Amino acid sequence: MQYFDNDYMEGAHPRILQRLMETNLEKTTGYGTDDYCASARKKILDACGCPEGEVYFLVGGTQTNATVIDGVLRSWQGVVAADTGHIAVHEAGAIEFGGHKVLTLPHKDGKLTAQALKAYLSTYWGDATHEHMVEPGMVYISHPTELGTLYTKAELEGLHQICQEYHLPLFVDGARLGYGLVAPGTDVTLEVLAQNCDVFYIGGTKVGALFGEAVVVPRKGLVSHFFSLIKQHGALLAKGRLLGLQFDTLFTDGLYWEISRNAIAMAQKLKEGFRAKGYPFYFESPTNQQFFLMEDSKLAELSKVVSCSFWEKVDATHTAVRFCTSWATKEEDVDALLALI
């Protein structure tokens, strides 16, 4: 079988495993208070160009989204997101379970636009009965989006401007951030993110780590008692050094960017191979997620030897599917897939 279901099927980069082995019997303090976490925080903040910011390590993406959103919002508030946003579609109602409504707006290529956000906020605050409604208390986007698309620097600046106008924090889900930072043609960097959002996270689970996400707060003080909130949401690791050491490794000698480039290179090869064989694209993505339309009969045949992700049924005889590459995808695996199709 060839597996292209997602970008977290493999374990961790060998350098991380090596450091975990080398430090396995060391005794360190817990809950992220160790030297490895301190070193990782400094490297991350330096890379983001905000040395006075804050970094917190959490165990996974859903816990991170739920913790940040619950920590920022008041009980009567909700979070604005594109209707294709991860928190609105693929987190099993985790945000609503925490007591906050996801306020969805129509997407454009998977993205939330400044125009749509402005129109929504203007309408909400212009409604004389708005106190009977869920108040928009923050804005959520992901980079890359759920459809593998990317925001531009100008688009982020536009959203940030609207958020500032309405005093709303902008939160960027970066579960696949590495793949967005190295995609061809992008002008979004860690520094751009730090300048244009109030909180974002750098994904480790999907980009070379065994598990874990690094939440960056460029300007201190956004969330009060965030450490306690992380613990309340089951996202605080007692052996915190396991997270710090992984991110310290990823942010040493450019490893995070290096392994992300592999995923993009393999995705581009896969993409061009499918294009050459006449498969139509469901979405055009510059990142490691590639979406194609397949005849159901062909998909049934292919599924005997290739595993990919169902996306949605398009019509009676066609299905949209997603193929993912990762930091660990090998070129021979892509070659084998292209030979099979």
N, C-alpha and C positions, 0 to 999 in steps of 0.2 A: 504493500500500500504506500501511496504518496500522500502526505498530510499537509494541507494548506488551510486548515480550519481557522487558525488564529495566530497571534504573535506571542503566545505564552505557553506553547506546548513543550518547549525545551526547559531545562533547568536554569543554570546560570553560566555566565562567562567563566572560562577556566581561571582567569586571574582572580576572580572573586572566590571561587572554590579554594584556590591555593592559599589566599590570605586567611580564609576561614579555618583551614587546616593548620596554618602556621600559628594562629592565635587561639586555637581551640581551648587550650588549658590555662590561658591567662584568666586572672580574676579581675573583673572590672565592676564599677558601680552600675546600677541599673537605670532603666527608664530614660535612657538618652543622656545621662549625665557624664558619660565616659569620654576619654580623650579622642576616640575614633569619631564619635558624633561631633565633637567640637571641631575636629579637623575637617570633616565633611561640610559642616556648616560654613566654615570660613571659605573653603574652596567654592562652594555653591554661591555664596553671596558675592565673592570676588568676580565670578563668572557672570553674575547678573548685574554687576556694577552698582550694587546697593549694600555696601559693607555694614551699614547701620541697621539693616533689616533683620528679620527673624526667620529661622528655619525650624520646622518640626517634622519628625519622621513618624509616619503612620504605616499600618500594616498592609493596606490595600485600597483600591480605587473607590469602591462603594462606601467603605467606612470613611474615606477622606471626603467625598462629596457630602455625605450625610452629616459629618462632624462640622465641616466648614459652614455649610448652609444653616444648620441648626444653631451654630454659634453666632452667626451674624444676624439672623432674623429674630424679630420679636414674635410673640405668639399669634398676632393677628396678621402677620405678613406672609407673602409667598415669594417665590423666586421665578423670574422671567427667563424663559428658554425657548429656543426654536422647537417646533413641534416634532422635529427629528432628533432632538437632543438626547444624549444618553440617559440623563436623569428622568426624561419623560417617557422613554421607550423601553430601556433594557436594564432597569435597576429594581424591577419587581415592586415598585411603589415605595422604595426605601425613604424617599423624601417625605411623601405623604404619611408614611408610618411614623415619622418624627414630628408630625403635626403641622406640616407646611405644604400648601398647595403649589404645584408646578403650573405656572401661568404660561401657556404655550402660545407662540406667535408663528405665523406661516414662515417657512424657511425659504431661502434662495440658495440653491446648490448646497444645502445643508447648513447654511449660515444664517445667523440673525443679523439683519441689516439695521443700520442707524436710523434709516427712514421709518422702518416698521416700529422700532422701539420708540422713537419720538412720537409717532402717531398714537401708539397705544397709551403712553404716559400722558400725553396731552388730553386724550379722551377720558382717561380715568380721572384725572384731577379736575377736569371740566365738568364731570358728572356731579350734580348736586346731591346724589345719594351714595357717593363713593364710600362713606363711612360704614355702609352696610355690606361692602364688598371686601374681598381679600386685597390688602394693600400690597403693591409691588415693593419689596424691600431690598432686592438685590438682583443682579443680572448674571446669568450663567451662560458661558459658551465653552466649547471644547476646541482645541487646536492640536492635531487635526480634528475635523468634525467627524460625526458618526458616518458620514459618506466619504471620508478620506480627503475631503477638500480642505483648503487652507485660507485663513484670513490673510489679507495684506496688511502692511503697516498702516496704510491710510484707513483701512476698514476698522482696525483696532482703535486708531486715534478718533475716528468718528463715533464709535460706540463709547469710548472713554469720555468724550466731550459731552454726550447726552447724559451719561451716568453722573458726571460732575454737576451738570445743570440741575438734575433732580436729586442730587445727594444720595446716589445709590452706589454701593460697592460693586465692582466688576470682578467676577470670579472666573478664572480660566482653568478648565479641566485639562491637564496635560498628561493623561495616562499614556498617550503615544507621542509625547512632545518631541522626543529625539528624532523621530521620523519626519516630523514637520520642520524641524530646524535645519535639516540637511537636504530637504527636497529641492529639486531644480527650480530656480527662478524665485524662491522665497526671499523676502526682505525682512522677515520677522526673526529676531534674535532674542536671547534671554534678556538682553538690555532693553530691547523694545517692549517686551512683556512687562518688565519691572517698572518701566516708565508709564505704561498705559493700563495697568490693572491694579487692583487693591490686594488681591491674593491669587496665587496660581500654584499648581504643583507640577513637579518634575517626575514623570512616571519611571519607576524602576521595574515593576512586575513585568511589563511588556517590552522592556528595553534592557535586557541583560542581567537583571537581578533575579534572585530566587523569589523575592517578594519585596514590597515596600514602595512608598511614595514619599517625596520630599516636598512639604508645603512651604512655600516662600511667601512671606509677608514683607513687601519692600519697605513699607513704612510702619514702624512699630505701633502697636496699640489698637489694631483693627478689632480684634476679638479679645475680650476680657476673660481671664482664667482659661485660656485655650488648653493648657496642659490638663486641667481637670475635665474639660469637655472631651478631650481625646480619650481619657480613661472611661468616662461615662459611656462613650459610644463603642467601647470594646476595641479601640484602635491603637491602644498604647501597649507596646511590647516591653515586658519586664527585662528581657535580655536585649535592651535597646542597642547595644553595641553591634548586634548582628545587622541592624539597619545602617548604622553609621559607617561601619566598615565597608558595606557594599557600595554606598554612595561615595565614600572616600576613594574607593578603587575606580568607580565609574568616572569620577572627576579628576583622576590623575592621568597626565599625559594624553588628554583628549580622548580617552577610551569611549566615552558616551557618544561622541560624534563619530568616531571611527566605526563602531559597530552599527550605528544607525545608518551610515552610508551603505553598508552591505545590504541591509533590507531594501533600501531604495534602488540600488543597482539590480538586485534580483527581481524586484517588482517591475522595473522598466523592461527587463528582458522578457519576463512573463507577459507583460502587457503587449509588447511588440509581437511576440509569438502568437498570441491569441488574435491580434489584429491581422497578421499575415494569413491566418487560417480562416478568416472571415467571420469570427465571432463578434456580434454587436456588443457595444459597451452599454451598460445600464446607467452608470455614472462615469464621468471622466475624472480620475483621481491621479494626482501627482505623487501620492505617498504609497505606503506599503499595502494598502487595501485596494484591491482591484475587483470591479463588479462587472459581470457579464450576463447576457441573456443566453439561455440554452434551451433547446427543445427538450421536452420531458423525456422522450425516448432516448436521446443522446445522453442526458444526465443520468438516467437509470443505468445505462451501459457503463458510463464513466465511473459511477459510484462504486462499482465492484472493485476498482483498483485505485481510485483517488478519493480522498476525503476533503470536502470543502464545506462552507457554511451556506445553508439556505438563507436567502434574504427575504424574498416575497414571491408569491404567485402572481404572474403578470397577466396571463390569460389561460384559456383552457388547455393549451399545449406548450406553454413556455414558462420558465421559472428564472428569476434573477438569483444569481449566486455570488458569493464573495470568496475570493482567493486571497490569503494573507501570506506575505513573506515576513521574516523576522531577522533579528540580528544574527541568528545562527543558520539561516537558510543557505544551503550549498548550491553552487551552480549546477552540479550534476543532478540535483533534485528537480530544478527547473527544466533542465534538458529532458529529463525523463517524463515530466508532465507534458511538455510540448510534443514529445514523440507520441504520447498516448492520445492526445486530442486530435 
